[in-house]
Amino acid sequence: MPSDKPVHQPLAHPSNPPSDASSDASSDQLCNQLSDQHLDQAFNQGLRNLSAAERCEQYFGANDLIGCLDVMSARNRSYKNQHSDIFPYTAKGSFDPPLPTLDEIIMAREGSDMIDIMNQTVWRVGQYIVKTGVDAEIYVEAENLLYLEQNSTVRAPKLYAAFTSQEMDPLQLNTPGTPKKVYYYLIMELIEGEELGKIDKSKLEVGVIRKLWRLLGEQLCQLRSVKPEDPKHFGRIHGRPYALMPLLYHAPAPDFTNYGPFTYEQLVQRLICSSMTGAALGRYPDDYGTLQRLSYDYAEYVMLKLAGPNDRLPVLSHLDLQAHNIIVKLARDKNGEPYDVEEVTMVDFFSLCWMPPWYEAGNMCMFTFSPDSDHQRLGHIALEKMGNVNLVIAAFLGVSAHYDAFHFFH
């Protein structure tokens, strides 16, 4: 019985490039030109010819899933997100009410509705929101919020303070006989409203629902209209590399901490390379699916050959635009019934960065496939309001992500 696995031509080894100077190197070749001995062996047969399990074993140097994941975790831990030296930070002016003290922060934690986000915990302290954790990466979001305040009209939580302390142990992580944990704290504006995903849409009039999506679309437009610092820079703000994000995991050897910044072409190659390795981990020990392989076969052509000049310009992107990160302030009558939308605000700007205009649009395309009606509507309205979008690339990316060939941040 014939196999449905596509037949791939072997890649040229980096030391023996193709004689046709006009030909484009494949994504895997470019991703792995600086390869260690494990990856170097793969060029003999062409990385595209490897099964998912073989790719994992060659890249991670392990022969089982647990071993591969251990190597991945160790490499990720070695990466340190960059941030500015402005911290500790306190916003200028007087505050009403005053900013909470550490004692007040700890007291408010008891009985509070806490939200755990990766390695960070968030809870309400009076009229403020406090986010804390034991990793300096929390300053990434602090820096992003300050950038938005200074460079955009986007509605986002105001950052009031960012600092460290060892005085308290709010997450109860300290153990006897070991040094006290250093906690990183953000004190931010409390955005009044309800998470989009928790609103009963059946109680909203059609006009109210349309206004909700329109206001969200306007916020997206404002975010994407921020002028790029450098039209060739793809990374974080202030010319920095990307933060540690799943969409860029699995940097090519030998520098497993290379998160840019990239040019457009370098970013495309990295997205493809990272996605192939991530998908291989997700299917281990099974092989890639047919649609996954087809996506990788065509990704370079779609993202490079079909990309015009505007598609190669960076736009400021949220990258974690889910229903729980959208706060809606509804106007309600005396009976508590909603009759209007006052504001829509995006929150959780940790992953804010410069991406191609089609990338987050691809995420919205994927949302249109979701069984969740909120995600469907979000996808449709965002695509209508995003402005400059190459729908060919966005649709390709969205469909590919739907079949787990590419993976977005969340």
C-alpha positions as CSV (number, residue, x, y, z in Angstrom):
1,M,0.0,0.0,0.0
2,P,1.6,3.3,-1.0
3,S,2.4,5.8,1.8
4,D,0.7,9.2,2.0
5,K,3.9,10.7,3.2
6,P,5.3,13.3,0.8
7,V,8.6,12.6,-0.9
8,H,11.1,15.3,-0.2
9,Q,14.3,16.1,-1.9
10,P,17.4,15.9,0.3
11,L,18.7,19.3,1.5
12,A,22.2,20.5,0.5
13,H,24.6,20.4,3.3
14,P,25.6,23.9,4.4
15,S,29.2,23.2,3.3
16,N,28.0,22.3,-0.2
17,P,25.3,24.9,-1.2
18,P,23.3,24.4,-4.4
19,S,25.0,25.7,-7.5
20,D,21.9,27.6,-8.5
21,A,22.5,30.9,-6.7
22,S,18.9,31.9,-7.3
23,S,17.5,29.0,-5.4
24,D,16.2,29.6,-1.8
25,A,17.7,27.5,0.9
26,S,15.0,25.4,2.7
27,S,13.8,26.5,6.1
28,D,15.5,23.6,7.9
29,Q,18.8,24.3,6.2
30,L,18.8,27.9,7.2
31,C,17.6,27.0,10.7
32,N,20.4,24.5,11.2
33,Q,23.5,25.9,9.5
34,L,25.0,26.4,12.9
35,S,24.4,22.8,14.0
36,D,25.9,20.6,16.6
37,Q,26.9,17.0,15.8
38,H,23.4,15.7,16.3
39,L,21.9,18.1,13.8
40,D,24.8,17.9,11.4
41,Q,24.1,14.2,10.8
42,A,20.6,15.0,9.7
43,F,21.7,16.8,6.6
44,N,22.8,13.5,5.1
45,Q,19.2,12.5,4.5
46,G,17.6,16.0,4.7
47,L,15.7,17.1,7.8
48,R,12.5,17.2,5.9
49,N,12.8,13.5,5.4
50,L,12.9,12.8,9.1
51,S,10.0,11.5,11.0
52,A,8.7,13.5,14.0
53,A,10.4,11.1,16.4
54,E,13.7,11.2,14.5
55,R,13.6,15.0,14.5
56,C,13.1,15.1,18.2
57,E,15.8,12.6,18.9
58,Q,18.4,14.4,16.6
59,Y,17.6,17.8,17.9
60,F,17.4,17.1,21.6
61,G,19.9,14.2,21.7
62,A,17.4,12.0,23.6
63,N,15.6,8.9,22.6
64,D,12.3,9.3,24.5
65,L,9.8,12.0,25.1
66,I,10.7,12.6,28.8
67,G,14.3,13.0,27.8
68,C,13.4,15.5,25.1
69,L,11.2,17.5,27.4
70,D,13.9,17.6,30.0
71,V,16.4,19.0,27.5
72,M,13.9,21.6,26.3
73,S,13.2,22.7,29.9
74,A,16.9,23.1,30.6
75,R,17.5,25.1,27.5
76,N,14.5,27.4,28.2
77,R,15.7,28.0,31.8
78,S,19.0,29.2,30.4
79,Y,17.3,32.1,28.6
80,K,17.0,35.4,30.4
81,N,14.5,37.9,29.2
82,Q,16.0,41.4,28.7
83,H,14.4,44.5,30.3
84,S,15.5,48.0,31.0
85,D,17.3,49.3,34.1
86,I,14.5,51.7,35.1
87,F,13.2,49.3,37.8
88,P,12.3,49.7,40.6
89,Y,9.8,52.1,39.3
90,T,7.0,54.3,40.8
91,A,4.8,56.5,38.7
92,K,4.9,60.2,39.3
93,G,2.2,61.9,41.2
94,S,-0.1,61.3,44.1
95,F,-2.4,58.3,44.3
96,D,-6.0,58.1,45.6
97,P,-6.2,55.7,47.2
98,P,-2.5,55.4,48.2
99,L,-0.6,52.5,46.6
100,P,-0.9,49.3,48.8
101,T,1.9,48.4,51.2
102,L,3.4,44.9,51.2
103,D,1.3,44.1,54.3
104,E,-1.8,45.2,52.6
105,I,-0.9,43.1,49.5
106,I,-0.5,40.0,51.6
107,M,-3.7,40.6,53.6
108,A,-5.7,41.1,50.4
109,R,-4.5,37.8,49.1
110,E,-6.4,35.9,51.8
111,G,-9.8,35.0,50.4
112,S,-9.2,36.8,47.2
113,D,-10.0,35.4,43.7
114,M,-6.5,34.7,42.5
115,I,-5.5,34.0,38.9
116,D,-2.4,31.9,38.2
117,I,-0.7,32.8,34.9
118,M,2.3,30.6,34.1
119,N,4.7,31.5,36.9
120,Q,2.8,34.5,38.2
121,T,-0.2,35.1,40.4
122,V,-2.6,38.0,40.2
123,W,-5.2,39.3,42.7
124,R,-7.1,42.5,43.5
125,V,-5.9,44.8,46.3
126,G,-8.5,47.5,46.8
127,Q,-8.6,49.7,43.7
128,Y,-5.4,48.1,42.3
129,I,-4.3,44.8,40.7
130,V,-1.1,43.2,41.9
131,K,0.9,40.6,40.0
132,T,3.8,38.8,41.6
133,G,6.2,36.0,40.9
134,V,9.8,35.0,41.5
135,D,11.1,35.5,38.0
136,A,12.4,38.8,36.6
137,E,10.4,38.2,33.4
138,I,7.5,39.9,35.2
139,Y,9.4,43.2,34.3
140,V,8.8,42.4,30.6
141,E,5.1,43.3,31.0
142,A,6.0,46.3,33.1
143,E,8.2,47.7,30.4
144,N,5.5,46.9,27.8
145,L,2.9,48.8,29.7
146,L,5.1,51.9,30.0
147,Y,5.9,51.7,26.3
148,L,2.2,51.7,25.4
149,E,1.5,54.6,27.8
150,Q,4.2,56.7,26.1
151,N,3.8,55.7,22.5
152,S,0.2,54.8,21.8
153,T,-3.5,55.6,22.4
154,V,-4.3,52.0,23.3
155,R,-6.4,51.5,26.4
156,A,-4.2,49.4,28.7
157,P,-3.7,49.1,32.5
158,K,-1.6,51.9,33.9
159,L,1.6,50.7,35.7
160,Y,1.9,52.4,39.1
161,A,4.9,50.5,40.6
162,A,7.3,47.7,39.9
163,F,9.8,46.5,42.5
164,T,11.3,43.5,44.3
165,S,11.2,42.4,48.0
166,Q,12.3,39.5,50.1
167,E,10.3,40.6,53.2
168,M,7.2,38.6,52.5
169,D,6.5,35.2,51.0
170,P,3.0,35.6,49.4
171,L,3.1,32.4,47.4
172,Q,4.7,30.4,50.3
173,L,7.6,29.2,48.3
174,N,10.3,29.7,51.0
175,T,11.7,26.6,52.7
176,P,13.8,26.4,55.9
177,G,17.5,26.5,55.5
178,T,17.4,28.1,52.0
179,P,17.8,31.8,51.1
180,K,14.5,33.7,50.9
181,K,12.9,34.0,47.5
182,V,13.1,37.4,45.8
183,Y,9.6,38.4,44.7
184,Y,8.9,40.7,41.8
185,Y,5.8,42.9,42.1
186,L,3.7,44.9,39.7
187,I,1.0,47.3,41.0
188,M,-1.4,48.2,38.1
189,E,-4.6,49.9,37.5
190,L,-7.7,47.9,38.1
191,I,-9.7,47.8,34.9
192,E,-13.4,47.8,35.8
193,G,-15.5,45.4,34.0
194,E,-16.0,41.7,33.2
195,E,-14.0,39.2,31.3
196,L,-15.4,38.7,27.9
197,G,-15.7,35.0,28.4
198,K,-17.8,35.4,31.5
199,I,-20.5,37.6,30.0
200,D,-23.8,36.0,29.2
201,K,-24.2,37.1,25.6
202,S,-27.8,35.9,25.5
203,K,-28.7,39.0,27.6
204,L,-27.1,41.4,25.2
205,E,-29.1,43.1,22.4
206,V,-27.7,42.7,18.9
207,G,-26.7,46.3,18.8
208,V,-24.8,46.0,22.1
209,I,-22.9,43.0,20.8
210,R,-22.0,44.7,17.6
211,K,-20.7,47.7,19.6
212,L,-18.6,45.5,21.8
213,W,-16.8,44.0,18.8
214,R,-16.5,47.4,17.1
215,L,-14.8,48.8,20.2
216,L,-12.4,45.9,20.4
217,G,-11.6,46.3,16.7
218,E,-10.7,49.9,17.3
219,Q,-8.3,49.0,20.1
220,L,-6.6,46.5,17.8
221,C,-6.3,49.1,15.1
222,Q,-4.7,51.5,17.5
223,L,-2.2,48.9,18.7
224,R,-1.2,48.0,15.1
225,S,-0.9,51.6,14.1
226,V,2.0,52.4,16.4
227,K,4.9,53.4,14.3
228,P,7.7,50.8,14.2
229,E,10.9,51.8,15.9
230,D,12.8,50.1,13.0
231,P,11.0,48.8,9.9
232,K,13.4,45.8,9.8
233,H,13.3,44.9,13.5
234,F,11.3,41.9,14.6
235,G,11.5,41.4,18.3
236,R,10.5,43.2,21.5
237,I,10.3,46.9,22.0
238,H,13.4,49.0,22.3
239,G,15.3,46.8,19.9
240,R,15.3,43.8,22.2
241,P,15.1,40.1,21.4
242,Y,11.8,38.4,21.8
243,A,10.7,37.2,25.2
244,L,10.8,33.4,25.8
245,M,7.6,32.3,23.9
246,P,6.5,28.9,22.7
247,L,6.1,30.1,19.2
248,L,9.9,30.6,19.0
249,Y,11.1,27.7,21.2
250,H,13.8,25.3,19.9
251,A,16.4,27.7,18.6
252,P,19.0,26.1,16.3
253,A,22.2,24.9,17.8
254,P,24.7,25.9,19.1
255,D,23.0,29.0,20.6
256,F,19.8,27.8,22.1
257,T,19.2,31.2,23.7
258,N,18.9,33.0,20.3
259,Y,15.6,34.8,20.3
260,G,16.6,37.6,17.9
261,P,16.0,40.3,17.1
262,F,15.4,39.0,13.6
263,T,14.9,40.3,10.1
264,Y,11.7,39.3,8.4
265,E,13.4,36.4,6.5
266,Q,15.1,35.2,9.7
267,L,11.8,35.3,11.6
268,V,10.0,33.3,9.0
269,Q,12.7,30.6,9.0
270,R,12.6,30.5,12.8
271,L,8.8,30.2,12.9
272,I,8.9,27.2,10.5
273,C,11.9,25.5,12.3
274,S,10.4,26.0,15.7
275,S,7.0,24.8,14.6
276,M,8.3,21.6,13.1
277,T,10.2,20.7,16.3
278,G,7.2,21.7,18.5
279,A,4.8,19.7,16.4
280,A,7.2,16.7,16.5
281,L,7.2,16.8,20.3
282,G,3.4,17.0,20.3
283,R,3.1,13.8,18.2
284,Y,6.0,11.8,19.7
285,P,6.5,8.9,19.0
286,D,4.1,9.2,16.1
287,D,4.9,10.9,12.8
288,Y,3.6,14.2,11.4
289,G,0.2,14.2,9.9
290,T,-0.2,14.7,6.2
291,L,-1.6,18.2,6.6
292,Q,1.2,19.1,8.9
293,R,3.8,18.1,6.3
294,L,1.9,19.9,3.6
295,S,2.0,23.0,5.7
296,Y,5.7,22.8,6.1
297,D,6.2,22.1,2.4
298,Y,4.4,25.3,1.4
299,A,5.2,27.6,4.4
300,E,8.3,29.2,2.9
301,Y,6.6,29.9,-0.4
302,V,3.6,31.5,1.2
303,M,5.4,33.5,3.8
304,L,8.3,34.7,1.6
305,K,7.2,34.5,-2.0
306,L,3.7,35.8,-1.5
307,A,4.7,38.5,1.0
308,G,4.7,42.0,-0.4
309,P,6.6,45.0,1.1
310,N,3.8,45.9,3.5
311,D,3.6,42.2,4.7
312,R,7.3,42.5,5.8
313,L,6.8,45.5,8.1
314,P,6.5,45.0,11.8
315,V,3.3,45.8,13.7
316,L,2.8,45.9,17.4
317,S,1.0,42.7,18.4
318,H,-0.6,41.5,21.6
319,L,-0.2,37.7,20.8
320,D,-2.4,36.5,23.7
321,L,-5.7,37.9,22.6
322,Q,-8.2,35.5,24.3
323,A,-11.5,36.1,25.9
324,H,-10.1,36.2,29.5
325,N,-7.7,39.0,28.4
326,I,-10.5,41.2,27.1
327,I,-12.3,43.3,29.8
328,V,-15.7,44.7,28.9
329,K,-17.3,47.5,30.9
330,L,-21.1,47.2,30.5
331,A,-23.7,49.9,31.4
332,R,-26.5,48.3,33.4
333,D,-30.0,49.5,34.4
334,K,-31.4,49.6,37.9
335,N,-32.2,45.9,37.6
336,G,-28.7,45.0,36.6
337,E,-29.5,44.3,33.0
338,P,-26.9,45.4,30.4
339,Y,-28.0,47.9,27.9
340,D,-24.8,49.4,26.5
341,V,-21.0,48.9,26.3
342,E,-18.9,51.7,27.7
343,E,-15.3,50.4,27.2
344,V,-13.4,47.4,25.9
345,T,-9.8,47.0,27.2
346,M,-7.1,44.4,26.4
347,V,-5.0,43.3,29.4
348,D,-1.9,41.0,29.9
349,F,0.6,42.6,27.6
350,F,3.5,40.3,28.5
351,S,3.9,39.0,25.0
352,L,3.7,42.4,23.3
353,C,6.2,42.5,20.4
354,W,6.8,43.4,16.8
355,M,5.5,40.8,14.4
356,P,4.5,40.6,10.7
357,P,1.0,42.0,10.1
358,W,-0.3,38.6,9.0
359,Y,0.8,36.8,12.1
360,E,-1.8,37.8,14.6
361,A,-4.3,37.9,11.8
362,G,-3.5,34.2,11.3
363,N,-4.4,33.7,14.9
364,M,-7.7,35.4,14.3
365,C,-8.3,33.2,11.3
366,M,-7.8,30.1,13.5
367,F,-10.3,31.5,16.0
368,T,-13.0,31.4,13.2
369,F,-12.7,27.6,13.4
370,S,-13.2,27.5,17.1
371,P,-16.4,25.9,18.6
372,D,-16.4,28.8,21.1
373,S,-18.7,31.5,19.8
374,D,-16.7,34.3,21.5
375,H,-13.5,33.2,19.7
376,Q,-15.4,33.0,16.4
377,R,-16.8,36.5,16.7
378,L,-13.4,37.8,17.9
379,G,-11.8,36.3,14.8
380,H,-14.2,37.8,12.4
381,I,-14.3,41.3,13.8
382,A,-10.6,41.4,14.3
383,L,-9.9,40.5,10.6
384,E,-12.3,43.2,9.5
385,K,-10.7,45.9,11.7
386,M,-7.0,45.0,11.6
387,G,-6.2,47.1,8.6
388,N,-3.3,45.9,6.5
389,V,-3.6,42.1,6.3
390,N,-2.5,39.7,3.6
391,L,-5.4,37.2,4.0
392,V,-3.6,34.6,1.8
393,I,-0.8,34.3,4.4
394,A,-3.1,34.8,7.3
395,A,-5.5,32.1,6.1
396,F,-2.7,29.7,5.4
397,L,-1.3,30.2,8.9
398,G,-4.7,30.0,10.5
399,V,-5.6,26.7,8.8
400,S,-2.1,25.3,9.5
401,A,-2.5,26.2,13.2
402,H,-5.9,24.5,13.2
403,Y,-4.2,21.3,12.2
404,D,-1.3,21.8,14.8
405,A,1.3,22.6,12.2
406,F,2.0,26.0,13.7
407,H,1.3,27.1,17.3
408,F,0.4,30.5,18.6
409,F,1.5,31.8,22.0
410,H,-1.5,30.6,24.1
